[in-house]
């Protein structure tokens, strides 16, 4: 028996999970956006798309605070592992393609310079 997974659920970009993790750490949209070097509206839109994919809010937003919901708390360890695994893949690829710096050797022959 095979499970059918909705294609929308398969399309969760790694950068969105990274945004989610940073916002979960900062609990402030402007601070998280600054840390991510993106505009706050871009962060807000990415989180809204993730919440739409999940099907429920991941953050409670008030005029004074941002807090993780129960669903956000449950997602956070999975998102962190995914972001870490992605970083491991990038590091592995980088190590496979890194070549040691070429060595340049220069020799000098001093003829007639004496003893």
C-alpha positions in Angstrom: 0.0 0.0 0.0 1.4 3.4 -1.0 0.6 6.7 0.6 -0.4 9.6 -1.6 1.1 12.9 -0.4 -0.4 16.1 -1.7 2.2 17.9 -3.9 1.6 21.1 -2.0 2.9 19.4 1.1 6.0 18.4 -0.7 6.8 22.0 -1.7 8.2 23.4 1.5 11.4 25.3 0.6 14.3 24.9 2.9 14.6 28.7 3.2 11.1 28.8 4.6 12.0 26.3 7.3 15.0 28.4 8.1 12.9 31.5 8.3 10.5 29.7 10.6 13.4 28.6 12.9 14.8 32.1 13.1 11.4 33.6 13.9 10.9 30.9 16.5 14.2 32.0 18.1 13.6 35.8 17.9 9.8 35.9 18.4 9.9 39.2 16.7 9.3 39.7 12.9 11.5 42.7 12.5 14.4 41.2 14.4 14.1 37.9 12.6 13.9 39.7 9.2 17.0 41.7 10.0 18.9 38.6 11.0 17.8 36.9 7.8 18.6 40.0 5.7 15.1 40.1 4.3 12.3 42.6 4.5 9.7 42.0 7.3 6.8 41.7 4.8 8.7 38.9 2.9 9.2 37.0 6.2 5.5 37.5 7.1 4.4 36.2 3.6 6.7 33.1 3.8 5.4 32.3 7.3 1.8 32.7 6.1 2.5 30.3 3.2 4.0 27.8 5.6 1.0 28.1 7.9 -1.3 27.6 4.9 0.6 24.5 4.0 0.5 23.2 7.5 -3.2 24.1 7.8 -3.0 25.9 11.1 -1.2 28.9 12.7 2.3 28.3 13.8 2.6 31.7 15.7 0.2 33.7 17.8 0.6 37.3 16.9 -0.6 40.2 19.0 0.4 43.8 18.9 2.8 43.2 21.7 4.2 39.7 21.2 4.8 36.8 18.9 4.5 33.3 20.4 4.7 29.8 19.0 1.4 27.9 19.0 1.3 24.2 19.9 1.7 23.3 16.2 4.7 25.6 16.0 6.3 24.0 19.0 5.7 20.6 17.4 7.2 21.6 14.1 10.3 23.4 15.5 12.4 20.3 16.2 11.6 18.8 12.8 12.4 22.1 11.0 15.7 22.5 12.9 16.7 19.0 11.9 15.8 19.7 8.3 17.8 22.9 8.2 20.8 21.2 9.9 20.6 18.3 7.4 20.5 20.7 4.5 23.6 22.5 5.9 25.3 19.1 6.1 24.5 18.4 2.5 25.9 21.8 1.4 29.0 21.3 3.5 29.5 17.8 2.0 29.1 19.2 -1.6 31.5 21.9 -0.8 34.1 19.5 0.5 33.7 17.3 -2.6 34.4 20.2 -4.9 37.1 22.0 -2.9 40.5 21.5 -4.2 43.7 22.4 -2.3 45.3 25.6 -3.3 48.0 25.0 -5.9 51.5 25.2 -4.6 53.9 27.5 -6.4 57.6 26.7 -5.8 60.3 29.0 -6.9 63.9 28.0 -7.0 66.9 30.3 -7.3 70.3 29.2 -8.4 73.0 31.6 -7.2 75.9 30.8 -9.6 79.2 32.3 -8.6 77.9 33.6 -5.3 80.8 32.1 -3.3 80.8 29.5 -0.5 
